[in-house]
């Protein structure tokens, strides 16, 4: 895998690939890769000629009290994992190259980022959409792949692509789980074994809403949210930030029982903030 640090070199490489008629896929990441990232990479590999993974711990999407400084990093291990796919190019810029002195331009998706995680992380999505827009301009991909685990992020990026006429396709990839159901996340590395056991309650709560939804056609959003909240409340080290059941397209309160519903959870397990979700569809 070729490592590129310079934004200008990345653009030159992308231009050269495009002039050879190659299709470029981008998988943006913050590194400390796991199987969930590799699922994105493999899907990108299947669909493109040149597969680019970016590794950039983006400072602008972390709030002042969040875990930017201690976010897990292991570039050598990441590269070894990327070779197994194989990924062609790793784009790993320095923060000063992405946000040079005088930087003052932001991309913000307004409505979709107000609720759910946006309530407790007011600057997070603005940081995400800004860096992703920049990555699109640097890597010039025809397609970019994002995991459904960060569902609100996925919806915000899809909206940005439509609103700003980015000429590329966004490919969503389903959540990858450990064999016991825990959704894969770089932040799982923070969990102690005891916390990890309690973290399984997030997926159990989602499964319980799915069972209620399948068995009771009349179950509405508030009943489904209560089912999930009940399971999480029984866990002493799980502190719920939100359990919400919303329209999976607009992320607003669901107005029709037939629209796909997003059940979304954010909770702290010990000190670690985890999110998980599932989408419920009537026609399953
Ligand atoms: O999902 C992530 O890892 C990040 O939010 C992303 C999309 C790489 C932007 O920094």
Boltz pocket constraint, residues with backbone or C-beta under 6 A from the ligand:
constraints:
  - pocket:
      binder: B
      contacts: [[A, 28], [A, 29], [A, 30], [A, 56], [A, 58], [A, 61], [A, 127], [A, 128], [A, 131], [A, 132], [A, 150], [A, 153]]
      max_distance: 6.0
